[in-house]
Amino acid sequence: MTDAGTDTTRHTRRRVVIDLVVTAVLLLPLAIMLWGSATDALQHKSATDWQANHETKRALQRNALLIIGLPVAGAVCGWTIATLRDRPTGLPAARGALAGAIALWASGIVLVLTAFHGLTGG
């Protein structure tokens, strides 16, 4: 027989793994798009227009910071809140990372819809 504490620990570990896998699945397409953009920028690098090259580099850096930064910020917030409440930190950190990835997708969808709305003159 198993006791309730072991079942709860096993369930919590399973939830942490599931949340981290879902976070990775949400971030993978964004990382692939960033990689494609960086490869495209490298192939179309101008030999004379250093300002455009610099702006492209800065845009790629900003995008990479968002893709990595939001889930990490969510994980840090979840870990900090759990620590302040004297609770285990694994699940809140994983859920914070997941919330950061979802927030990243939500903001991207809002930006695309706003741009589309602006293009259609609505």
C-alpha positions in Angstrom: 0.0 0.0 0.0 1.0 3.5 -0.6 0.4 6.4 1.7 -1.2 9.7 0.8 2.0 11.6 1.0 3.7 9.4 -1.7 0.7 9.7 -4.0 0.7 13.5 -3.6 4.4 13.7 -4.3 4.1 11.5 -7.4 1.2 13.6 -8.6 3.1 16.8 -8.1 6.1 15.6 -9.9 3.9 14.4 -12.8 2.3 17.9 -12.9 5.7 19.6 -13.0 6.9 17.4 -15.9 3.6 17.9 -17.8 3.8 21.7 -17.3 7.4 21.9 -18.4 6.7 19.7 -21.5 3.8 21.9 -22.5 6.0 25.0 -22.0 8.7 23.5 -24.2 6.1 22.6 -26.9 4.7 26.2 -26.8 8.2 27.7 -27.1 9.5 25.3 -29.8 7.7 26.9 -32.8 8.8 30.4 -31.6 12.4 29.3 -31.3 12.3 27.7 -34.8 10.9 31.0 -36.2 13.6 33.0 -34.4 16.2 30.6 -35.8 14.8 31.0 -39.3 14.8 34.8 -39.0 18.4 34.8 -37.8 19.5 32.5 -40.7 17.6 34.7 -43.2 19.1 37.9 -41.7 22.6 36.3 -42.0 22.1 35.3 -45.6 20.8 38.8 -46.5 23.4 40.8 -44.6 24.3 44.0 -46.4 27.9 44.8 -47.0 27.4 48.5 -47.0 24.3 49.3 -44.9 25.6 48.8 -41.4 22.6 50.6 -39.8 20.1 48.1 -41.2 22.3 45.2 -40.1 22.5 46.7 -36.6 18.7 47.2 -36.4 18.2 43.6 -37.6 20.6 42.4 -34.9 18.8 44.4 -32.3 15.4 43.1 -33.4 16.6 39.5 -33.2 18.0 40.1 -29.7 14.7 41.6 -28.5 12.8 38.7 -29.9 15.2 36.2 -28.3 14.9 38.0 -25.0 11.1 37.8 -25.1 11.1 34.1 -26.0 13.4 33.2 -23.2 12.7 36.0 -20.8 8.9 35.7 -20.3 8.9 32.0 -19.3 11.9 32.5 -17.1 10.3 35.5 -15.4 7.2 33.5 -14.9 9.2 30.7 -13.3 11.0 33.1 -11.0 7.7 34.7 -10.0 6.2 31.3 -9.2 9.2 30.2 -7.3 9.4 33.5 -5.3 5.7 33.3 -4.4 6.0 29.7 -3.3 9.1 30.5 -1.2 7.4 33.4 0.5 4.5 31.2 1.4 6.8 28.4 2.6 5.5 25.9 0.1 7.3 23.5 -2.3 8.6 25.5 -5.3 8.7 23.0 -8.2 5.1 23.2 -9.3 4.6 26.9 -8.9 7.8 27.5 -10.9 6.7 25.2 -13.7 3.3 26.8 -13.7 4.9 30.2 -13.8 7.0 29.2 -16.8 3.9 27.9 -18.5 2.0 31.1 -17.8 4.9 33.1 -19.3 4.8 31.0 -22.5 1.0 31.4 -22.7 1.4 35.2 -22.2 4.0 35.2 -25.0 1.6 33.5 -27.4 -1.3 35.7 -26.3 0.7 38.9 -26.8 1.8 37.6 -30.2 -1.7 36.9 -31.3 -2.9 40.3 -30.1 0.0 42.0 -32.1 -0.9 40.0 -35.2 -4.6 40.9 -34.9 -3.8 44.5 -34.3 -1.5 44.6 -37.3 -4.1 42.9 -39.5 -6.8 45.3 -38.2 -4.5 48.2 -39.2 -3.9 46.8 -42.6 -7.5 46.3 -43.4 -8.3 49.9 -42.4 -10.8 48.8 -39.7 
